[in-house]
């Protein structure tokens, strides 16, 4: 992400590029993507994703689901209902 952005939520122009873990989900299936580049507003914490990055993540998700690509690894994810 080469350009500076202005936060759509608070209007601040104090944003910083970082890398986070992104959890892609589709119809009850998930793909955890570490080191996903984002821009984060330093004023309010709003996170901005580059459309090309999200498209690439989506591509990998469906390739893994259709078994044309292998994930780097599998992890277990516990579930606990809120009640």
N, C-alpha and C positions, 0 to 999 in steps of 0.2 A: 504494500500500500504506500504509494509514493506521495500522495497529496494530503495536505492537512484538511481536517474536516471541522465543521462547526456542529456542536451537538444539537440535534433536533429537539431534544427534551428540555434542556436548560439554557441553550444558546451559547454556552462557553466554547472557546476555541482552544482550551487547554486539554488536548488529547495526546495519548501516548500509545505507541505500538507495543503490543505485548504478545505472548504466546500462552494459550490456555488449553485446557482439555474441553473438547466439544463433544456432546453426546447427540448423535443423529438418531432419530427414531422414525419408523414408518411401520404402521400396522402391527405394533407389538414387537417389532424386531429393532435391534439397536446396533450402532457402531460407535465405539469410543475412539476419538481422534485426538491424540496428544499433540502438543506443539502447534495448534491451530493459530495462525496469525490473526490478530484483531486490533482494532483501535478502541481504546477505553477512554471515556471522558473522565478527566481527573477531578472534575467538580462534582458530578452526580453518580458516576460509575456506569453509565449507559455503555453497552458494548455494541460495536459496529463490525460486521463481517463483510468482507469483500465478496461480491457476487460470484466471481470466478472461483474463489476458494470453496464456497458452498456448493457450486456446481461440480467441482472435482470430488468433494466428499460424497455427494449424491451418486456420482459415477462409480466410485469405489464400492459404496454400499450395495448397489444393484449388481455389480460384477461379482461381489462376494456371495450375494444371495443366489445368483444364477450359476455359481461355481465356476466362473471363468477367471476368477482371481482368488487367491488365498489371503486370509488376513495374516497379519504379523504374528498374532497369538490370540488365544481365547482367554477370557477371564470369567470368574463366577461373580454374579451380582445378587446379593441377598434382597429379599422383598419383605416388607412389613407393612400391613395395612394400617391406616390411620383410622382409629375408631374409638 
